[in-house]
Amino acid sequence: SCALKPPKSSSSSSVSELNSLRRGCSPNAQTGRSKLQNKRATLNQQIIKQMRMRAGAENLLKATNNNKVKEMVLLELSYVNSDLQLLMGQLEGLNSSMEVYQNTEETANIPLIALGLKETKEIDFSSPFKDFILEHYSEDGRSFEEELADLMDLRQSCRTPSRSEAGVELLASYYSHLPLIESRFFSPTRQNGIFFTWYDSFTGVPVCQQNLLLEKASILFNMAALYSQIGTRSDRQTRVGLEQAIAAFQKAAGVLNLLKETFTHIPSYDMSPAMVSMLIRLMLAQAQQCLFEKMALPGVSNQFYALIRMAQEAAKVSEVFDQVHQFMIQTPIKDNVPLFWSTMSLVKTNHYRSMAHYFVAAALLDHELGPRDDEDQQEKMLSQVYDQLPEGRTPIDILKNKDERKRFGKAHIRRAVSGHEEALRIYSLCEHLTKLEALKDILKASHQRSLEKYSDFENEEEFTDYVDAPDITSKTEHRAEMEVPAATKVKVIDFFQRLGPLAIFSAKQKWTPPRSVRIYPEDRDEGFTLKGESPVQVVSLDPHCQAAGDGLKEGDYIVAVGKTDSKWMGVSEVMQLLKDVDEEGTEIQVVSLMDSNPSMPAKSATFCGNLPKTYSMICLAYNDEEKPLKNRKVTKKSSFLSWGMKNKMKSASMLNLPTMDHSGAIIMANTVCSLYVNY
């Protein structure tokens, strides 16, 4: 939402707003997170350089008939593709660097995944907006240099937000300014020459557009990423820290859902509907993990009801991470998500499932149904643990029969042991995962605890009466839910409110240049009347009055009386100024709304690797040191070679949500990129 009020002290209010926003920006911070972002930015530049080289080589290959040249080009392409694979591998490594996002004192809990911030290029709004102010609003653009500097300063600050609520508010403030900027300067019938470039956070592939859709969507993505980083940084060894983490992950999911519902056709893989759906599930799964940790923080009471309750809570965490893993191994998500992420999700699936079996085993082996126990209540709880029991067995039989109770308890502890062993095996297969020593210690400790419980009840009879432990039904008292943070609706002051009320003075409206009309006392009293709020409008104009003869027209808006700007004045205020008109009269400035039949809007240049669009592939052709973008020729022809992909390419708008297919394997395919440009 936006506060559109008369500009009482525009510069001071803007300065006050921007000074408060500085608290959310840390451009010079040399933290592990900031160094990681710097590496990401460097890799993005190296990736696009290699893509330009490959695109030029492919075009040369199509243009030449010389066999020797073709051999040289093919050799060069093999080198470039090899370099691209290495760079993509390095980028995957950055996305797998979980340790920099974790709490430095966190050793007792399983690490969490944080999203990296999307990188962007710096933008100079100054010249295009000054030209637009002069051409469209007929005002001197140089008088708005302070407002333009504030806008560019705000955007630049958003590139390095601090990992705190202040950082989120910084991004939210810029996001709230964007609709105002769009209404003021982005006409539906012309382009202003500004290109917004953002890099895919998973592949490093750049996307470039001339409209603000990409800018808005990317800011929302970074808000969600910042919330995820706040969640991973929270101290989960305290109740307050866990509550902060839960809230942060739920807000991250809420912002991602807002992104998914609002921007459905952004040509960037990290913001495609399928990818965002997976990220929402990941954030909610991590919130559910923190809810479980919050319940376990005081310790789990060694009582039947408490153990059964924790078993179902652990089963719920396992279930949501299993769903996340199934999403991650589906096409096209598996081609871009780091192997580390899918492996971590699978480790958690097995770990928490094993914990659930351990708690049920403890409830059955460490306790017996006594005469003072509520038999019906225990039977009800145990029946809720299982969807299906082996034929001929009932919950009450398991509770009452000591041998049956022990048999089922040992079956559950066996599944706990085997599950922990599977988690350790999967952990050992991922290079990036093995760097997390805290995770390894937790997995080993859980495995050892299950082994000790199993050894306490181990005997030779188990081979004569073996039973498989049934699956445990998940259940939770506190389900993680998406939460749209209030920060997405920050009230801001329009930087360019001096141009007048936005409902009237916008890029969609076309105006005549301001005209001077001399007003005399008789005109004021009988020549016309005024209506409206601000600015006031001339109505009931007498065509024979002197003002009409001087050029005043029915429907004109009064933008100045004498030397006083009246764009934000109402009828009473303007009449007060006109009240003092003497016999010589006074000049007013008026503008007339022009009838316009807008032509089809100019196409917005859009580029994305491996996502062929209707628009020109502008980003690869862009070079800061060469001639302007509008003078460069770009082609949309298909690539002769396609690196890492043989199937037909599909646009982001065609991506379907993955199905819950449990047959997928954990494979990290090469990131798909295919870019084209004439050189």
N, C-alpha and C positions, 0 to 999 in steps of 0.2 A: 504494500500500500504506500501511497505517496502523499506527502503534505504539500498542497499547492496553495500557498498563501501569498499575499502581497509582499514584495521584497522590501522589508523595512531596513534591514542591514545585511545585504546579501553576502558581502565579503567577510564580515565578522562571523556570521553564522556558518559559512562554509569553512572558515579557518577553524572555528570551534569544533565542527564535525570532524574535520580531517585530523586535528590534533588528537581527538579522542580515539580515532581509528589507528593512529600510530602504535597504540598499545597492542594492536593485533598483528603487527608486522615486525618481522625480524630478518631484515635483508642481510645483515652482516654476521648472523649467528653461525658459529663454526661447530655445530653439533653433528653427530653422526647422521641424523636425518637430513640436515641441510647438505652435507657432503654427498650423501646418496642422491639427492635431487640434482646436485651439480653434475655428478657422473651421468645421471639420466639425460640431462640436457646435452652433454657432450656426445653421448652415444646417439641421441636423436639426430644431431648434426652430421655425424659420421655415416649414419644409415641413409639419410637423404642424399648425401654426396655419392655414395656407392650406387644408389638407385638412379641418379642422374647419369652416372657413367654407364650403367647397364642399359638404360633406355637409349642412350646415344649409340652404343654398340649394336643394339638390336636394330635400330633404324638404319645404321650403316650396312648391316648384314642384308637387310631387305633391298637396299639401294644399289649394291654392287653386284657385278657379274664376274669379277676377278676371283678366281679360285684361291690364289695366294692370299688375297686380302681377307677372304672368307675364313681361311684357316687361322689367320692372325686374330680376327675378331672372335672366333669361337674360343680360341685360347684365352683371350682377354676376358670373355664372358665367364669362363670357368673360374678364373681368378676372382672376378668380382662377386660371383655367386658364393664362392668359398668365404670371401671376406664378409659378405652379408650374413652367412650362417654363423660365423664367429661373433659378429656384432649382436645378432639376435640371441645367441647363447649368453652373451654378457648381460644383455637386458633382462633375460630370464633370471640370471643370477641376482640382479638388483631387486627384482620382484620377489625373490626368495630370501632376501636379507631381513629376516624377521627380528633378529637380535637388536637392531638399532631402534626398533619401535617398542620394545618391551621395557617394563620397569626394571631399572638396574638392580634392584634388590629382590626381584622375583625369581625364586628358585623352587617354590613349593607347588606351583601350578603349571599346567601344560600351556605352552606359548600360544598366542593368538595371532591371526593374520590381519595385517593392516593394508589398506590400499595406498598406493603411491599417488602423489599429486600429478595431474596432467601438466605438461610444460607448454608454454606458449611463447610467441614472439612479441617483442615490444611494438607498440603502435603509436604513431604520431597523428593525433586527431586535429592538430592545430590548423594546417593549411586547408584541408578539405572542409572543415567546419567553418572557418573564417570565410571561405568562398561561398559556402551555402548561406551563411548569415547575410552576406552582402547581396547575393542574387535572389534569395527567397524572401528574406525578411526586410530587405532594403535598409539594413543597419550596418554600421562600420564593424566588421569582424574584429578589428584590432582592439576595440573596447572590451572584448570578452576574453582577452589573453589570460587574465587571472582565473576565470572559470575554467578555461581549457586546461590550464596548468593543474588545477585542482583535480579535474577529471582524469588526466593522464597520470597524475601522482597516485590517485586512488587505484587505478588499474595496475600500475607498477607494483604497488604495495600488495595487491592480491596475488602476485607471483611468489611471494615469500611470506605466507601467513604463519603466525605463531601457532603452536599446537596447544590451543586453549580456546575457551569460549570467546575471548576477544578476537582470535583469529577467525572463528566462524562468523562473528558479527561483521568483521571486515569484509568477508566474501559476500555475506548477505546484504550488506549495504550497497556494494557494487551491483549485485544482482537486482536490487530494488531500483537502482538508478537506470538500468538498461531499458526498461519500458519507456522512461521519460526521454532518454537519448534517442530511442527508436522513433518516438512520436515527433521529436523536434527535427531530426536530421535525416531520417531514412524515408525518402519519398517512394511511393509505389511505382512511379513512372521514370525514375532515373537512378543511376548508381553514383555513389560519391567517391569511388576510387579507394575505399578502405578495405583491406583484406585481413580477415581474422584467421590466424593459423594456430592450430592446436595439434599436439602429437598424441597418438594413441598410447595409453599408459602401458599396454602389454606388448605391442609390436614396434613402437617408435615411429610408425608410419604417420606422416603429416596429413592433416585435413585442412583445407582452406576454403572459406566462404566469404561472400560480401555482405550477407545479411547477418542479423544478430542471433539467429537460432543456435548456431554452433557456439557462440560466446555464452549465451544463457545456459545451454545444456552443460558446457564444460565447467562453468562456475558451480552449478549444482553438483556435478560429479566431484569436484574438489571439496565442496562442503561435506559430502558424504565421506570422502577419503579422510578429511580432517577429523570428523567424528570417530571414524574407525581407529585413527592413530591416538586419539584421546582415550578410547576404550582400551587399547593395548598397553598404553602407558600408565593406566591406573594401578594403584597398589591393591592387588587382589588378596592380600593377606589381612585386610581390614574390611569391616562391614561397609564403611563409608566408601572405600575404594571400589568394592564390588558393585555397590549401588551406582556409582559413577560410571563404571564400565557397562553395566546393564543399560543405563539410560543412553549412553553414547552409541552403543550398537543398535539399539532400537531407533534412535534418531537417524543413524546412518541408513538403516533400512527404509525409514520414512522418506528421507530425501531422495534415495534411489527410486522409490516407488513414484514419487512426484516427477522425477526425471523420466521414468518409463511412460507415465500417463500423459505427460505434457509434450515431450519431444520424441516422436515415434519414428522419424525418418532421418536421423543424424547419421551420415555416412562414415561412422567410425566404429570399429569392432567393439571397443570397450564400452560403447553406449548403445549397442544394438539391443533389441528387445530380449533376445535369448541370454546375452551376457549379463544384462542388468537384472534379469529374473534370477539368474544364478547368484549374483552378488547379494541380492536381497535375502535369499535363503542362507547364504553364508553368514551375513551379519546377524540374522535372527538365530542361527544355530550357535553362534558364539555368545549371544545374549543368553540363550538357554543354558549353555555351559557355565556362564557366570552365575545364573540363578541356582544351578546345582551346587556350585562352589559356595555360594552364600548359605545354603541349607546345611552344608557339611562343615562350614567354618567353625562352629562351636564344638564339633565332634559328633560322631554318630553314636547314639545311645545303643548299647548292646541289649536291646529289647526286641521282642518279636515284631511288634507293630512298626517300630522305628526302622528296623532293618528291611521289612517288606516295602515300606514307603520309599526308602532310599533306593531300593532295587528298581522300582518302577520309574523313579526319577532318572536314574542312570540309564535305564533302557530308553527313556525319551530322548536324552542327549545323543545316544548312539543312533537312534532312529533319524533324527534331523541331520546328523552328519552323514549318514548313509544316503539320504536324499540329496544332499549337497554333492556328494561324490558321484552319484549317478548323473546329476546335471553336468558335472565337470568332464565326464568321459564321453559325452555326446558331441557329435558334429553340429555346428562348427566350433563349439566352445573349446573342445579339447585341443584344437589347433593353436590356440592362443593363450590358454591358461597355463601358468608354470606347472611343471610336473610336481614340484614341491608342494603346491597347494592341494592337488588331488591326492598325493601320497599322505599328506598331513590329515586330510579328511578321512582317509581310509584307516589310518592309525587310530584316530579318535573313535571311529565307528567300532573297531575291535576292542579298544581299551575300555570304553564305557559299557559295552555289552558284557565284557568279562567282569567288570565291577558289579553289574546287576546280578550275574550268576553268583558271584562271591557273597553278596548280601543275602540272597535267598538261601544259599548253602549255610551261612552262619545262623540264619533264623531257624533252619530245620535241625542243624547239628548241635547247636549250643543251647537249645531250649526244648522243653517237653511240655505237653499239654497237661497241666496240673488241675487238681480238683477245684481250685479257686479261679482258674482262668475261664474267660467267657468263650465257651466252645463255639457258639454260633457266630460270634464276631470274628474269631480266628478263621473259621471255615469260610466266611464271606470274603475276608481279605485274601486268603490263599486262592480262592476260586477266581478272583479278579486278576491274579498274577498270570494265570494260564488261559490261553484261548482253547487249547485242546490238550487233554491228558491221554496217556496210553490207555488202550481199551481195558476195561475192567477195574480201573483205578479212579477213585474220587478224592476230593480234597479232604474229606473227613477221615477217610482211610489212612491217608498219608499222615495226618495230624495224630491219630490215635495209635496206629501201629508203629511201634518203635523201630522195628526192622525196616518197614517201608519208609519211614521218615528218614532213617539213616541212609537207605539206599538212594533215595532221591537227593538227599543232601550231598552225598558223594558224587552223584551224577552232575550236579550243578558245579561242584568245585573242580571236577575234571574239565568241564567246559570253560570255566574261568581260567584254568592253567593253560589250556590249548589256545584260548583267545589271546591271552597275554603273550604267549610265544609267537602267535601270528603277528601281533602288533610289533613286537621286537624284530621279527623277520622283515616286515615291510619297512620299518624304520631304517634298517641296515642297507636297503636297496637304493635309497635316495642320497646322493652326495651332499646336497644342501641340508638335508634333515639331520645327518649325522654330526653336523657342526653344533647342534643344540644339545649340549651336555646335560642341561637341566631336564630336558624331555627324556633323554636316555636314562637318567637316574630315576625318574618317576616310573617309567615303564618297568625297569628292573625291580624296583621296590615293590610294585604291585604284583609282579610275577612271583617274587620271593614270598610275599605274604600268602598268596594262593597255594604255593607249594607247601608251605609250613602247615596250613590248614588241612591240606590233603594228607600229609604225612601223619597228622594226629589221628586220622581215622582209616589209615591204610591197613588192609589185611588180605588174606588169601581168598576169602569167600567171594570177593567181588567178581571173580571170573565165573562163578557158578550162577550168579543171579545179577547179570549186568542189565542196566537200564539207561536209555538216553534221556538226558534232561530236556524237557520241552522248552520252547522259546518263551521268553518273558514278555508279557504285554506291557507296553509303555503307558505311563500315566503321570500327569504332572498337576500340581496345585497352582503353579504359577507359569503360565504360558507366555513366552516372549512375543510381543506384539509390535507392529510398526508404529512409530510415533513421529508425526510431522512436527519438527521443532518450531517454536514461535519465531525463531531467528529468520525464517524464510519470509516473514512479513514485517520487515523493519521499515519504520517510517523515515523517509529521507526528505531533504529539502532540494528541490530542483535547482541544479547549478545554473540553469539558463532561464530562471523565472523572469528576468528583466525583459525577455522577449515578449512577455505577456501571458495571459491565461492559456494553458495548454489546450483546453477545449476549443479555443478559437484559433490561436496561433500555432499551428502544427505543420508538419511537412506535407500533410494530405491536402491542406487548403492552399489555394492560390490567391494572391492579393495583388492589387495595383500598388505601385509605389505611393508613399504618403503624399497627399496633396494639401496645399495651404488654402484655406478658405477664410475670408474675413467675415466676422460675425458682428452685427450691429445690435443695439438694444432692441429695436423693433423685431429683428429676426428672433432674438432670444424669447421675446414675449409672445409673438404670434406666428413666426415663420415655420417652426417645427417643434416637435416634442421629442423627448428621449425615453428610452426604455431599456430594460436589461440590467444585469448586475455589473459585470466588468468584462470587457469594456462596454460602454453604453452605445446604443445604436440610435441612429436618427430615423424617426418615423413621422408620418403625417406631415410631410414636407409640403409647404406652400410653393408651387412652381413659380409664382410671381414674386417671391421675396428676393431681396438682394443676395442672400447666401446661395440660393439656387442659381442665380445668375452668375455667381462667382465659382460654381462648380460643385456645390453640395448636392448629393444625390440621396434619394430614398434608400434606406438600408445601410448607409455608410456607418462605419465605426469610428468614433473619436478616440485617437491615440495620444493626443497632446492638446493642451489648452495653453496658449502662450509658450512659455518655456517649461511648463510642467507636464511631465509624462502622466497620462491618465489611463494607461492600459488596465491598471488594477483598480480604478476608481468606479464607484457606483454612481447612480443618477444623482443622488443628493450631493455628493462631493463635486461632481462636474458642474451641477447647477450653482453651487456655491462659488466656484471659480468664475462662471459666466455672469454672476450677479453683479460683479464689480466692473462690467464693461461700460466704458464711457462713450461719448458721442463719436470718438474716432474709431471705435470698435477694437477688436482683438483678433488675432489669427489663431485658428485651430488647425490641427493636422488630422486628416481623415484618410481611411483606406476603404476600398471597395472589394468585396468578395467576387472573384472572377468565376464565371461558369467554365468548367473544364470537362472535356471528354477524354479522360486519360486513355492513352494507348496501352497495349499490353506491357506489363512491367518487364524491364530488362532482366535477362537471366542472370542468376547469381552464380558466379564462378565457384565450382566445387571440385575439390580433388580429394581422392582417398585411394591409397594403394589397394589394388585388387578389388575395388568397388567401382566398376564403370558406371558413370552417371550420364545424364543427358547433357550436362554442362561441360565446359572446357576444363581440361586438366591443367589448371593454372599454376599449381604449387611447384611442380618440378621445374617449370620454366622460370620461376622467380629467382632472381639473383640480385641481392642488394647493391652489388657493384656494377651491374649492367643496366641496360635501358629499362624504362618503366614497363610494368606488366601489360598495359593496354597496347603497347607496340610490338609485343612478342606473339609469334604464331604458335598455335598449339593444335595438336591433332588428337583425334579420338580413335585412331585406328587400333586394331587388335595387335597384341604383342606376338612376335614370331616365336619367342621362347617364353615359357612361363616357369618361374623358379618355384619349385616345391609344390606344384599343383598341375594336374592334368584335366581335372573336371572343369565344366563351364563355371564362369564366375557369376556370382549373384550379388545383388545390391543389398544393403543393410535392411531395406524395407521388406525384403523377401525372406529374412531369417525367421524360421519357425521356432517356437519354444520346443526344447527337447522333450522326449518322452521318457518315462521311467523304465528304461530298458536295462535290466540287470546283467546283460551279457557283454557289456563293453569292457575292454581291457584298458589298463592304465598306460597310455601311450602319449608321449608329447611329440606331436607332429611338428614339422617345420612350419614356421609362421608363413602364411600365404601372402605374397606380395607380387603384384604385377603392375607396372607403371609404364605409361607411354608418353612420349613427347618427341616432336621433331627437333633435331639438332642440325 
